[in-house]
């Protein structure tokens, strides 16, 4: 599986999100977009990131920027969580077959996952608990080795920024996302 690079056209997809809305990437051709790929529904690292991005949603939308989130958890697992249900109006797409994950070159790394868990899991779990975001074991064949990624996609579906996480806490800076939205 090949990683993507800036200036490439984002791989298209046409999927139904967990809220039963048809999400076709082509419909975002005239917008700026953040596409975020997360691990499983109970991952505190990912849920903290979704929590922080959701807080920025309205400000980014005012600047003409949209977001689409992917989780590898099945739809029924995501819908069990009131936290994930509250992510709407941001599309939240379940991809347990990892087809879109593979198209975007998401990495599987037992090493990165293990190091992240050993070095930052306890602090992250406490932060997740304080923020009220879900933290629970994986279910339904999800992978502990999935490493998150985020993509900033410009009008015309051209990838402007690729961020394959080096650890489970490594994400694009919120300031960089706002700079992209402003530019």
Residue pairs with C-beta under 8 A, 6 or more apart in sequence:
1 102
1 105
1 106
2 105
3 105
3 107
3 162
3 164
4 10
4 11
4 104
4 105
4 151
4 159
4 162
5 159
5 162
6 159
6 160
6 161
6 162
7 158
7 159
7 160
8 158
8 159
9 156
9 157
9 158
9 159
10 25
10 33
10 35
10 151
10 153
10 157
10 158
10 159
11 25
11 100
11 103
11 104
12 24
12 25
12 26
12 157
13 23
13 24
13 25
13 93
13 100
13 103
14 22
14 23
14 24
14 25
14 26
15 22
15 23
15 93
15 95
15 100
16 22
16 23
16 93
17 23
17 91
17 92
17 93
17 94
18 75
18 78
18 79
18 84
18 92
18 93
18 94
19 88
19 91
19 92
21 91
23 68
23 91
23 93
25 68
25 157
26 157
28 66
28 68
28 153
28 157
29 155
29 156
29 157
30 155
31 64
31 65
31 66
31 155
32 63
32 64
32 65
32 66
32 152
32 153
32 154
32 155
32 180
32 181
33 65
33 66
33 67
33 68
33 151
33 152
33 153
34 53
34 60
34 65
34 66
34 67
34 68
34 150
34 151
34 152
34 153
34 172
34 177
35 67
35 68
35 69
35 70
35 104
35 150
35 151
35 153
36 49
36 50
36 53
36 67
36 68
36 69
36 70
36 148
36 149
36 150
36 151
37 69
37 70
37 100
37 101
37 104
37 106
37 148
37 149
37 150
38 46
38 47
38 49
38 50
38 69
38 70
38 71
38 72
38 148
39 45
39 46
39 71
39 72
39 142
39 143
39 144
39 146
39 148
39 168
40 46
40 71
40 72
40 73
40 77
40 138
40 139
40 142
40 143
40 146
41 47
41 71
41 73
41 77
41 78
41 80
41 81
41 84
41 134
41 136
41 139
41 142
42 134
42 135
42 136
42 137
42 138
42 139
43 135
43 168
44 121
44 124
44 125
44 127
44 128
44 133
44 134
44 135
45 116
45 120
45 124
45 148
45 168
45 169
46 71
46 148
46 168
47 83
47 128
47 133
47 134
47 135
48 124
48 127
48 128
48 131
48 133
49 148
49 171
50 69
50 84
50 87
50 133
51 83
51 131
51 133
52 174
53 67
53 69
53 90
54 86
54 87
54 90
56 174
56 177
56 178
57 67
57 89
57 90
59 178
60 66
60 67
60 177
60 178
60 181
63 178
63 181
63 182
64 181
65 177
65 180
65 181
66 90
67 90
67 91
68 90
68 91
68 93
69 87
69 90
69 91
69 92
69 93
70 92
70 93
70 94
70 95
70 100
70 101
71 78
71 84
71 92
71 93
71 94
71 95
72 94
72 95
72 96
72 98
72 101
72 142
72 143
72 146
73 94
73 96
73 139
73 140
73 142
74 94
74 96
74 140
75 94
77 94
77 139
77 140
78 84
78 92
78 94
79 85
81 134
83 132
83 133
83 134
84 92
84 134
93 100
95 101
96 140
96 141
96 142
98 106
101 146
104 149
104 151
105 149
105 164
106 146
106 147
106 148
106 149
106 164
107 146
107 147
107 149
107 164
108 143
108 145
108 146
108 147
109 145
109 147
110 144
110 145
112 147
112 165
112 166
112 167
112 168
113 144
113 145
113 146
113 147
113 168
115 167
116 167
116 168
116 169
117 168
119 167
120 167
120 168
120 169
124 168
124 169
125 135
128 134
128 135
129 135
138 144
147 164
147 165
147 168
148 165
148 168
148 171
149 162
149 163
149 164
149 165
150 161
150 163
150 165
150 171
150 172
151 159
151 161
151 162
151 163
152 159
152 160
152 161
152 172
152 177
152 180
153 159
153 160
154 160
160 180
161 172
161 176
161 180
163 170
163 171
163 172
165 171
